[in-house]
Every structure is written in C-alpha cells, then in structure tokens.
C-alpha cells in the first residue's frame, strides 16, 4: 500500500495506542453479565481481570525492546493480529475458560505493542513540536481506558448483544489498524541483538534506589486502585451504592481514568517532584472521600472521590516517571523503567485478586474499605518519604525537564 506521511503515521500510531487500551477496559462493564450468566465467584472474576495484567507484564519484559532490533512494523503488526485473535475469542466465549484465554492473548498483544507504539510515537513526533510525542504517549493509554469503559458501558446498557457488540466493533478497528501498518514509515532499521533483547532486565541504579523505594509503593498503590475499579468497580456501584444501572459502574472507571488523563495534561510542564507529591496527596484525599461516600451510600460523593483520586493517579504516575527517568543514564533507563512498570502492573493485578478472595469471606463492603485504607497508607508513606529525602540528595526538580522525561521507556 502507499506509504503514509509522517504526520499521518504519527496520529495513526497514537490512535492505535488508544484503541489497545480501549479494548483492555471494554470487558469491565460486561463482567457482571458474565458472572450472572456463568455463576462464577468474585475471586474468579478478579482472576479473569488479573490474567490480563500479568501476561501484559510478561510480554512487556520479554519483547518490550524487540522493535529496536527487528523494526517497529513487524512487532506492531504481530501485536494487532493477536488483538484480532483475542476479539474472536471474546466473541466465542461461552464460559470462564474462553474469557481467561481471551484476556491472556489480549494482555500479551498489548504488552508486545507497548514498546513498538511508544517508540514509534517518539520516532515520528513532529520536529517543530517535540513535546507532542511524550504527551501522546502519556495520555493515549489513560484516555483509552476511560473511553473503553464508558463506550462499552453504553453498549451494554442501551445496545443489543451486550456481551458481543463491542468486541465485533473492536475486531473491525484492529483489522483496519493492521492493514495500515505496512504503510507506516519504518523508523528502526534491523540491527543485531534481537535474541539478547528478550532477556528481561530490572536494574535500578544504586544511587537511585532510595528514591525508587519511595516511589514504587505509591505506583503500586495508585495502580492497585485502578485494578480494583476495573475489576470490581461495577459491582461496587450496583451492590453497595444501589446504582440504577450498570452504566454507573462504567462511569466510575471513566471518572477515575478520565480525571487522570486531565491531570497529566494540566501538569505536563510543572516541576515533576511537586507534581508527584501533590498527586499522591490528591490520591489520598480522593480515596478518603470515596470510602466516606460508600459508608453514606452516596453516588455523587463516590464520583467526587473517584475524580480526585483519579487526578492523583494521573499526576502521581506522570510525576514519578518524570522524576526518575532523567536521573538514569541512557544505558540504565530501560532497566529502571522496567522496574517501575513491574510495580505498576503488580499493583494492577495482585491486589485485585486478593480483594476477590476477600469478598467471598468478608463481603464487598469490608473488602473495599480495607483495600482503601491500605492504598492510603502507601500514599502517606510516599509523601513522608519524598519529604524526608529532600532536594539536596535528589535535586530532581531542576534536572527533569518534561520533554526528556517520557513515561514511555521500552523495557528490554
């Protein structure tokens, strides 16, 4: 096919990033329907969710840097083919086994595409607007999560075929995206080391370990809240808040992730350390309001808490990457960012599984309350740790310009 111009290719890749994360959150509003139809437990539900994040993490670590050696296009094309396969599995799903298989394939496809798409966006960014690449890379995933939840929620509530329609539409989207890949300019010529790049490296430089040990638990905490909302959020809305329909559960996810994307955009040019500290503070306040709203059975209060916590999620996440990334030498950055993503995706998956197990014995209300207090404690620890470290040992505000601090590192 005819080659796409670099400006068009830039936005095609950015839109593909968004679509990948749209697809990842699309099943969340449908989980309750699956559970009612197939009669599985809450812990099974959270395992269905968690398998996506765990397999994505494996793919990110194993093939995140492969496109540096064999090219962006082959990795992206293969990832989109796998996404098409996952949509077919969702369409055919008639039990939990199919659902887990679909999420596993989807997770690997998304993890494999992460390195290629984030690198391609940076490769293709406009020369006259270099900051646009990092901005798209930081916002496209969060925007995709928000749109996926609300889009699927609307289809579940108001359209026919609530358990299949969204996957059929996404299948078409990914087929079109795959057909566009051959027209993308190849920005990474082949070079040796493809096999060696498959060995995961989680290397945190010694001088950065004190700061990493402060940041990592908070990354774990904010992504753990995201995992709770995306796995059990619709159930919380319907069961604890007595929401009138399942769309409210989808809107909860959208409130969290949408506020996160807005926060990241608004703080993109601010001092990273301040952004991170204030983000974790907002997260702390938002979770507290959320717990209070659950106690009072207040849907408006719950949404206010979700928006504030989401703002903290987005700004804390952005600030953490802007803070640590520039402090690592180029040869250290891949291993460091891999370690940060490990903290994120472990937080995204394992606590949600633990919550699913706790729901069976303790109930949804108690589990959600304890979960909230745990992530709040981690946020408090981060704020205290950041304050204690001080600027003299880690003068990050003056060394972390936004343009060079991209939350897009390709783990190798």
Secondary structure, DSSP 8 states (H G I E B T S, - for coil): -----HHHHHHHHHHHHHHHHHHHHHTGGGHHHHHHHH---HHHHHHHHHHHHHHHHHHHHHHTTTHHHH-HHHHHHHHHHHHHHHHHHHHH--SHHHHHHHHHHHHHHHHHHHHHHHHHHHHHS-TT-THHHHHHHHHHHHHHHHHHHHHHHHHHHHSSSTTTHHHHHHHHHHHHHHHHHTTS---S---S-HHHHTS------GGGHHHHHHHHHHHHHHHHHHHHHHHHHHHHHHHTS--SSTHHHHHHHHHHHHHHHHHHHHTTTS-HHHHHHHHHHHHHHHHHHHHHHHHHT-HHHHHHHHHHHHHHHHHHHHHHHHHHHTTS-HHHHHHHHHHHHHHHHHHHHHHHHHHHHHHHHH-HHHHHHHHHHHHHHHHHHHHHHHHHHHHHH---TTT--GGG--TT----
